[in-house]
């Protein structure tokens, strides 16, 4: 395993571009493929790319907020004490990696938006406490739990098809698939149990002797009151933060569902309350906002890729190829593989369901395969290649202030191990 990790790490360090350059290269790959595989002209393809370029703006803003407010919350005195209490119970790198792996997997199973951010914050604090660690492995471990999100309680596809989903009812009129047939099915629970067991084992096997002493500089959050003007009195008063905390609590209690907006409300309200005053809150904001730059610039480019894939028909060509070589026995397995491939170009689970779901559901109908199982195969395929798709690593890389190449070697191994586990379940059960 050490030789394998060393090989992957050297390859990533030598050849893997920065996350933004990777995004640009991915755009060109899709564009060139569409020129040769679809009847559209280059100018039309560029129009497709530009049509959805700003399509992820609202989602990007949500991600920016969850990253910034999560970082701000982590710098509050109360949360720092809580993290320190957890970290003090862990005495070694081995214990830290096991705990971090299980913690990340459980949090991502509970909620896909909350898990990666909270786990990465904990990874940073554990690394600070232990001192000399392989920090890339710590962050990769914090990210590894994201594997289970689509098979967890906040999975987009299983929650959609449990109601009146337009994609499902287009193929199966008046059909809804209960969670007992998806999230709480035998095969889904088996995948979760196996990943809970084998992810910590895999992480431990990837430990290497290459460690660095980490130094983290933090900007002091204390703000001195130099004058007693009304402006300074308001900036350093607790009342504005308390009042708006109450506002946020009322809003949170009235929200119909728990989603990214809910997480942002919770993080923002707690950050305001625990930082105490507007001046301290703004000071924490200034020290946190720089980590969001990758999301701000890269999400529009990924939205362009998604538009190019959808409007050119490339995603239908990819899915149809797997359908043509499928049988009743192999369709779930090949659906999983095709979803993993499509996820490289459409990293949004909901977006992937819209463009790939109809093709695979038609195949399940014609071959007589359980549509719930096919839907979950798409869900798990989407989650699987997230480990090597930089889209979802951007918040973690921003928090940890490291580059994609620092974690990708470990993520490749996690992808291989998890792929063997998930494909085995879909093929044999």
TORFI-95163 format. One record per residue (C-alpha): residue in one letter; x, y, z. Coordinates in steps of 0.25 Angstrom, whole numbers, plus 5000, padded with zeros to 4 digits. Layout:
AXYZ
...
% end
This chain:
X500050005000
X501150105003
X501750074989
X500450094983
X500150224990
X501650274987
X501350244972
X499950314972
X500550434980
X501750454971
X500850444958
X499850544964
X500950644968
X501650634955
X500450634945
X499150674952
X498850824950
X498250924959
X496750904961
X496451024952
X497350974941
X496650834942
X495350904941
X495850974928
X496350844922
X495150764925
X494350874918
X495250854905
X495150704906
X493550714906
X493550814895
X494550734886
X493750614888
X492450674885
X493050724872
X493350584867
X492150514874
X490950604872
X490450674859
X490550814865
X491550924860
X492650974869
X491951114870
X490651044874
X491450964885
X492051094890
X490651144891
X490151024899
X491351044908
X491051194910
X489551164912
X489651104926
X490951174930
X490351254941
X489351144944
X490051104957
X490151244963
X489051224974
X489651094978
X491051154977
X490651264987
X490051154996
X491451084996
X492151214998
X491351245010
X491451105016
X492951105015
X493151245021
X492051235032
X492651095035
X494051145036
X493551265045
X492751175054
X494051085056
X494751215061
X493751245072
X494351225086
X493251125090
X493451035077
X494951045079
X494750985093
X493850875088
X494850835077
X495950845087
X495250755097
X495050645085
X496450655081
X497050645095
X496350505095
X497150455083
X498650425086
X499250385072
X499150395057
X498550255056
X497450285066
X497150425059
X497050355045
X496050245050
X495150355058
X495250445046
X494850345036
X493650295044
X493250435048
X493250485034
X492450365028
X491450375039
X491250525037
X491150515022
X490150405024
X489350505032
X489450625023
X490350635011
X490550785012
X490850785027
X491850665027
X492950705018
X493150845025
X493050795039
X493950685037
X495050775030
X494950865042
X495150755051
X496350695042
X497050835043
X496850835058
X497350695060
X498550725051
X498850845060
X498750765072
X499650645068
X500650745061
X501450655051
X500450585042
X500250555027
X499250665026
X498850625012
X498350495017
X497550565028
X496850645018
X496550535009
X496050455021
X495150565024
X494650565010
X494450415009
X493150415016
X492550485005
X492450354998
X491250315005
X490450445004
X489450394993
X489150265000
X488950345013
X487750425019
X487950545010
X488150474997
X487550554986
X487050444977
X486450344987
X485750464993
X485250514980
X484650374975
X483950354989
X482950464985
X482350504971
X483650524964
X483450564949
X484650484944
X484150354950
X482650374947
X482950404932
X483450264931
X482550194942
X481250274943
X480750294957
X481950214963
X482650264975
X483750184982
X483750174997
X485050195005
X484950055009
X485250014995
X486450104994
X487150165006
X486750055015
X486849945005
X487649825008
X488749854998
X488850005001
X489049965016
X490049865013
X490849965005
X490850065016
X491249955026
X492449915017
X492850055015
X492850085030
X493749965032
X494649975021
X494850135019
X495650145033
X496450015029
X496850075016
X497150205022
X498050135032
X498750055022
X499050185014
X499950245025
X501350285021
X502650325027
X502550465020
X502050555030
X502150705032
X502050795044
X500850885042
X500851035046
X499551115045
X499451265047
X498151315052
X497751465052
X497351505066
X495851535067
X495851625078
X495551775075
X495951885084
X495051995087
X495852125085
X494752225086
X493352235092
X492652285080
X491252235077
X491852165065
X492852085073
X491852055084
X490851995074
X492051915067
X492451855081
X491051835087
X490551695088
X489051735086
X489051745070
X489651605069
X488651545080
X487451615073
X487751555059
X488051425065
X486651415070
X486151455056
X486951345050
X486451245060
X484951275056
X485351265041
X486051125044
X484851075051
X483851115040
X484751055029
X483950935022
X485150855019
X486650835024
X487550875012
X488750965009
X487951085013
X487651025026
X489150995029
X489451135025
X488451195034
X488951115046
X490451145043
X490151295041
X489251305054
X490251225063
X491451305057
X490751435060
X490351395074
X491651325078
X492551435073
X491751535082
X491851665075
X491751715061
X493251765061
X493751625065
X492751555055
X493351645043
X494751615048
X494451465047
X493851495033
X495051565028
X495951445032
X495051345026
X494651405012
X495851375005
X495651225005
X494451234996
X495151284984
X495251154977
X493751134978
X493451274972
X494251254960
X494051104957
X492551074959
X492151154946
X493151074938
X492550944943
X491151004940
X491651024926
X492150874925
X490750824930
X490050914919
X490950864908
X490750714912
X489250734913
X488950814901
X489950744892
X489350604895
X490650554900
X490150504913
X489050424905
X490050364896
X490950314908
X489750264916
X489150194903
X490450124901
X490350054914
X488950024912
X489249954899
X490249854905
X489349824918
X488549704921
X487549694933
X488649644942
X489649744938
X488849874937
X489049914952
X490549894951
X490649964938
X489750074942
X490650104954
X491850104945
X491250204935
X490750294946
X492150304951
X492650344937
X491550444935
X491850504949
X493150554944
X492450654935
X491150674943
X491550674958
X490250714963
X489450594967
X488050664964
X488650714950
X489150574947
X487750514951
X487050604941
X487950574929
X488250424932
X487050374940
X486050364928
X487050284919
X487350184930
X485950174935
X485450134921
X486550024921
X486049974934
X484549974929
X484949894916
X485849794923
X484949774935
X485849824946
X485449894959
X485450044956
X485750074971
X487049994969
X487450064956
X487150194963
X488050164974
X489150114965
X489150254958
X489250314972
X490350234977
X491150254963
X490950404965
X491550394980
X492650294976
X493450384966
X493250504975
X494550454981
X495350494969
X494450604963
X495050734968
X493650804969
X493350764983
X494750774988
X494750924986
X494150965000
X495150865007
X496350915000
X495951055003
X495851025018
X497150945018
X497951045009
X498550925001
X498450884987
X497750774979
X499050694977
X499250684992
X498050594994
X497750534980
X498750414982
X497950374994
X496650394988
X496950304976
X497250194986
X495950214993
X495250214979
X495750084975
X495450014989
X494050074990
X493750044975
X494149894977
X493149894989
X491949964983
X492049894969
X492149754976
X490849784984
X490149834971
X490649714963
X490349604972
X489149654980
% end
